[in-house]
């Protein structure tokens, strides 16, 4: 069996952002920014995955104008039914990777350098308090000893 390598090319112009992804140590900053945007009335959908090579992944979906910003997070756009970085194009094309990753119709599929995620689409309208558990890095404590 022969494998196909994934490579990335710079994309110009960038795709419109429909999501933002944080991995590992970037998760707490994105969680805090997302909580603020939710409390401000933005309608966002949030999904977390703890099974990535960098540990935790936090994905936030919404309208470009509502998406939060955080250091280390990547903005994603849609190509071929796959969320990919807004400024990078996967080779071979995203739709081929969607099939190779086994994403079913209606499932969310994310492809970024070094990571691929497939899962159910989250429903917009996350409770801001649901993000509290992601506000501090693993093993850290906040005032009062709570993590």
ABEGO torsion letter per residue (X at the ends): XBBBBBBBBBBOBBBBBABBBBBEAAAAAAAAAAAAAAAAGBBBBBBBBAABAAEBBBBBBEBAAABBBBBGBBBBBBBGGBBBBAABBBOBBAAAAAAAAGBBBGBBBBBBBGBBBBBBBBBBGBBAAAAAAAABBBGBBBBGGBX
